[in-house]
């Protein structure tokens, strides 16, 4: 028994080695038995073609609608600056932040007493000058009669005829009239009126304040001056084409709220964003709120020859694959627009059709077989989001 035990211990290592070799051999035999026949992917030494699905898109005329975002701005913000100074005696309810006013509405009034006195003073000066003129003209008439009696053959001197005195009196009258007009103008300016239909942006004016001539007391803007400033990239401009005059729709919270038109384009790119800017005028100023962010949809340039293909057919953003003579061929394309899972591309050579979903191992010249064909037709204009 002791001899048998020693014998087993002596050959135990060999038994373990033989067991491991047996397990590995069984695994190799099992993997070989489960491996498909190598002839299934090869025929005559060639790789069996992959089966792909292609689409044959219709060529259509397509008008993209470029979706952008803009902000409502005012071409000008008008500072309300009184032309005369004085104590404020009345402030209209329409001259409050956010209030609307019409052209000619009174915004506020300045105490007019001093200006009324100035008008009265000029009227008195005019009357004095007129009285002096009348006296001088009477004296001149009398002097002319005396002179003609004594010196009938001689011309009366201008000084005796009161010519310079009369001219000076007339000049004082003209000066008085000008002073009166100025005083009345200043008096009228004590009532400050709205120069246009608009809204008050800000003011803190109140009764009792003393305002100075030339000092701003608030700011207003005209409804007609409201417009939408829309940043736009070169890619988006290419889709829009000649932007001036293009119709657009203003979209707020997903609903179309007003129509607009592109009226001009910025003369220079923004220094920070390097984007251009379009300015749109709404057909109704009531639809806009200064500072509001709105969506804008601008109708782009009509593309007469466009293909609609599945969005999944694009690879690398601007490439599709087509079947040509039983192999895959790469095509670089230009995207014009999109609608859901359909992308619209400029016309290109589609070969035997566009591969709907390119295989993962796609490469130029890869043999393929067409399993089925789908005719893809899409003749619509849709909003286009451009990154």
Order of alpha helices (4+ residues) and beta strands (2+ residues): alpha-alpha-beta-beta-beta-beta-beta-beta-beta-beta-alpha-alpha-beta-beta-beta-beta-beta-alpha-beta-beta-beta-beta-beta-beta-beta-beta-beta-beta-beta
